[in-house]
Amino acid sequence: MERFRTSIRMILFLSLLLLAMAGILAACEENDDGGSGAAYQVEPAASLAVEAAGGESPTARDKVKIGFSMDTLLEERWLKDRELFKAAVEALGAEVDIMAANGDDALQIAQAETLISRGIDLLVIVPHNAEAMASIVQKAHLAGIKVLAYDRLVRNANVDMYVSFDNEQVGELQAKAITKLVPRGKYVYIGGADTDNNAHLLKKGVFNVLQPLIDSGDITIVYDQWTKNWEPANALENIQAALEANDNDIDAVIAANDATADAVIEALAAQGLAGKVPVAGQDADLKAAQRIVEGTQTLTVYKPIQSLAQAAAELAVKLATDGAVTANRTISNGKARVPSLLLAPIAVDRTSIDETVIADGFHSREDVYQNVK
């Protein structure tokens, strides 16, 4: 009889084990290639909240490990992102392994593969080339690692989550401010890198505003060119070509970021036009803030990256531990509708710089006004 009872207990145990394994396999099949939309709640655009997460660590380690693959650390803005994201992740009790490729696609792919091989729990990517990094998303998923796109969307891949600012709105803010100052005239557009999805979103936002004025004949685009790799030297060549082609007769310039705006203002200064031709940028770099109070740059678009880094860190840890996250948008990347959390950018000019960039502690007042007597 005892042998019979033991056999019954063994059969029950095996049955429960098989049921548990079936549940695990079903869950794996449901999340295969990085997450269907069912794993996320898509909220109205006004909601920016990130929900609290439950969830256990996917490994037996004491700390969740996040891999952060960055395009570059050669610009002021990205150095801030690195430090803010690192601090935010560590404050949540996790750790982060950071690698930067400085604009080299092959190197970024190799670095991301290295991060995956180190046993990270989640990969965060700032892609240099939005298309090239699609292969890394697939490799991460094959290793059971989810992927969060940070600030720039990876194209044609099943990205699990995207966190950024509303880049189309950034372009709209630039164009609205400049057209208010220059409702008619000859415009130059200096774009970002053609390989960066954000550059396309920025341009779309700009032309959302400009196109009706172009159609009416009030505005003429006399030069429109991408800036390879976002490099200021390439932006300088672009604006010099625009000035030469138009005999210096231009009325406004919209630049894709503050580094390209710096090159624009350098070229304008060489022709005695700095401060006479309105120039828009974005990122609120220190040099741009200084140019704004000095009067050579008209505006920048401030994206509070402290908020971006904090939101990304929270999302990364929650995704790594299978916790619940909340999106406020879904964005097509050419292959999937990616659950996205988009934060609001802020237009900043000389009248508002003190109450935004300086009040937030993004730059000190002393640094911003150091060249103004």
Residue pairs with C-beta under 8 A, 6 or more apart in sequence:
30 36
30 38
31 39
32 141
33 138
33 141
33 158
34 137
34 141
34 146
34 147
34 157
34 158
34 159
34 160
35 146
35 158
35 160
35 161
35 339
37 330
37 337
37 339
39 160
39 339
40 161
40 325
40 326
40 327
40 339
41 51
41 324
41 326
41 327
42 327
42 328
42 329
42 330
42 339
43 49
43 326
43 327
43 328
44 328
45 328
45 329
45 342
46 328
47 326
47 328
48 311
48 328
48 341
48 343
48 344
49 326
50 311
50 314
50 315
50 318
50 325
50 326
50 341
51 324
51 325
51 326
52 323
52 324
53 317
53 318
53 321
53 323
53 324
53 325
54 323
54 324
55 318
55 321
55 322
55 323
55 324
56 321
56 322
57 64
57 121
57 320
57 321
58 64
58 121
58 144
58 320
58 321
58 322
59 65
59 119
59 121
63 93
63 94
63 95
64 93
64 94
64 95
64 121
64 122
64 317
64 320
64 321
65 94
65 95
65 96
65 97
65 118
65 119
65 120
65 121
66 89
66 94
66 95
66 96
66 97
66 120
66 121
66 122
66 123
66 124
66 313
66 316
66 317
66 320
67 96
67 97
67 99
67 112
67 115
67 116
67 118
67 120
67 122
67 123
67 124
68 82
68 85
68 86
68 96
68 97
68 98
68 99
68 115
68 124
68 126
68 150
69 99
69 101
69 108
69 111
69 112
69 115
69 123
69 124
69 125
69 126
69 133
69 136
70 78
70 81
70 82
70 98
70 99
70 100
70 101
70 126
71 78
71 100
71 101
71 102
71 103
71 108
71 126
71 127
71 128
71 152
72 78
72 100
72 101
72 102
72 103
72 128
73 79
73 82
73 100
73 102
74 102
74 103
75 230
75 259
75 285
76 285
76 286
76 287
77 257
77 283
77 285
77 305
78 100
78 126
80 305
81 126
81 150
81 151
81 305
81 308
81 309
82 98
82 100
84 305
84 306
84 308
84 309
84 310
85 96
85 124
85 150
85 309
85 312
85 313
86 96
86 98
87 309
88 309
88 310
88 312
88 313
88 314
89 95
89 96
89 313
89 316
89 317
90 96
91 313
92 313
92 314
92 317
93 317
94 313
94 316
94 317
94 320
97 115
97 118
97 120
99 111
99 112
99 114
99 115
100 111
101 107
101 108
101 111
101 128
103 128
103 229
103 230
103 231
104 128
105 128
105 129
105 132
108 127
108 128
108 129
108 132
108 133
109 132
109 133
109 135
109 136
112 123
112 125
112 133
112 136
112 139
112 140
113 136
113 139
115 123
116 123
116 136
116 139
116 140
116 143
116 145
120 145
121 145
121 320
121 321
122 145
122 146
122 147
122 148
122 316
122 317
122 319
122 320
123 136
123 140
123 145
123 146
123 147
123 148
124 147
124 148
124 149
124 150
124 312
124 316
125 133
125 136
125 137
125 147
125 148
125 149
125 150
125 154
126 149
126 150
126 151
126 152
127 133
127 149
127 152
127 153
127 154
127 196
127 197
128 193
128 195
128 196
128 229
129 195
129 196
130 152
130 153
130 154
130 155
130 195
130 196
130 197
131 155
131 156
131 195
132 195
133 154
133 157
134 154
134 155
134 156
134 157
134 335
136 147
136 154
137 147
137 154
137 157
137 158
137 159
138 157
138 158
140 146
140 147
141 147
141 158
146 160
146 161
146 319
146 320
147 154
147 157
147 159
147 160
147 161
148 159
148 160
148 161
148 162
148 163
148 312
148 315
148 316
148 319
149 159
149 161
149 162
149 163
149 164
149 338
150 163
150 164
150 308
150 312
151 163
151 164
151 165
151 198
151 308
152 164
152 196
152 197
152 198
153 159
153 162
153 164
153 197
153 198
153 331
153 333
153 338
153 340
154 197
154 333
155 197
155 333
155 334
155 335
156 333
156 334
156 335
157 333
157 335
157 336
158 335
158 336
159 333
159 336
159 338
160 319
160 339
161 315
161 319
161 325
161 327
161 338
161 339
161 340
161 341
162 331
162 333
162 338
162 339
162 340
162 341
163 308
163 311
163 312
163 315
163 340
163 341
163 342
163 343
164 198
164 308
164 340
164 341
164 342
164 343
165 303
165 308
165 342
165 343
165 344
165 345
166 342
166 343
166 344
166 345
167 198
167 201
167 202
167 205
168 201
168 202
168 204
168 205
168 208
169 205
169 344
169 345
170 201
170 202
170 205
170 282
170 301
170 303
170 345
171 201
171 202
171 203
171 204
171 205
171 206
171 207
171 208
171 209
172 205
172 206
172 208
172 209
173 205
173 301
173 345
173 346
173 347
174 202
174 205
174 206
174 254
174 280
174 281
174 282
174 299
174 301
174 347
175 205
175 206
175 207
175 208
175 209
175 210
175 254
175 280
176 209
176 347
177 280
177 298
177 299
177 347
177 349
178 187
178 252
178 254
178 278
178 280
178 298
178 299
179 209
179 210
179 213
179 219
181 252
181 278
181 298
182 251
182 252
182 278
183 213
183 218
183 219
184 213
184 218
184 219
184 251
185 219
185 220
185 250
185 251
185 252
186 219
186 220
186 222
186 246
186 249
186 250
186 251
186 252
187 210
187 219
187 220
187 221
187 222
187 250
187 251
187 252
187 253
187 254
188 221
188 222
188 223
188 224
188 239
188 242
188 250
188 252
188 253
188 254
188 264
189 203
189 206
189 221
189 223
189 224
189 225
189 253
189 254
190 225
190 227
190 235
190 238
190 239
190 242
190 253
190 254
190 255
190 256
190 260
190 261
190 263
190 264
191 199
191 202
191 203
191 224
191 225
191 226
191 227
191 256
192 198
192 199
192 202
192 203
192 226
192 227
192 230
192 256
192 257
192 260
193 199
193 226
193 227
193 228
193 229
193 230
194 200
194 226
194 228
195 229
196 230
197 333
199 226
199 230
199 256
202 256
202 282
203 256
206 254
210 219
210 221
213 219
214 220
214 221
222 242
222 245
222 246
222 250
223 238
223 241
223 242
223 245
223 246
223 250
225 238
225 241
225 242
227 234
227 235
227 238
227 256
227 260
228 234
230 256
230 257
230 259
230 260
232 259
232 260
232 262
232 263
233 263
235 255
235 259
235 260
235 263
235 264
236 263
236 264
236 266
236 267
238 263
239 253
239 263
239 264
239 267
239 268
240 267
242 250
243 250
243 267
243 268
243 271
248 271
248 273
250 277
251 277
251 278
252 277
252 278
252 279
253 261
253 264
253 268
253 277
253 278
253 279
253 280
254 279
254 280
255 261
255 263
255 264
255 279
255 280
255 281
256 281
256 282
257 281
257 282
257 283
258 281
258 282
258 283
258 284
258 285
258 287
258 288
258 297
258 300
259 281
259 283
259 285
260 281
261 279
261 280
261 281
261 288
261 291
261 297
261 300
262 281
262 285
262 287
262 288
262 291
264 279
265 274
265 279
265 291
265 296
265 297
268 274
268 276
268 277
268 279
268 296
269 296
274 296
275 295
275 296
278 298
279 296
279 297
279 298
280 297
280 298
280 299
280 300
280 301
281 288
281 297
281 299
281 300
281 301
282 300
282 301
282 303
282 345
283 300
283 301
283 303
284 300
284 301
284 302
284 303
284 348
284 357
284 362
284 363
285 300
286 363
286 367
286 368
288 297
288 300
289 300
289 348
289 353
289 357
289 363
289 367
289 368
290 367
290 368
290 369
290 370
290 371
291 297
292 298
292 299
292 300
292 348
292 349
292 350
292 353
293 350
293 353
293 368
293 369
293 371
293 372
294 371
294 372
295 350
298 349
299 347
299 348
299 349
300 348
301 345
301 346
301 347
301 348
302 345
302 346
302 347
302 348
302 356
302 357
302 362
303 343
303 345
303 346
304 343
304 346
304 360
304 362
306 360
306 362
307 343
308 343
311 341
311 343
315 325
315 341
317 323
318 324
318 325
319 325
325 339
325 341
326 341
327 339
327 340
327 341
328 340
328 341
328 342
329 340
329 341
329 342
330 337
330 338
330 339
330 340
331 337
331 338
331 340
332 338
346 356
348 356
348 357
353 368
354 365
357 363
357 368
358 364
358 365
358 368
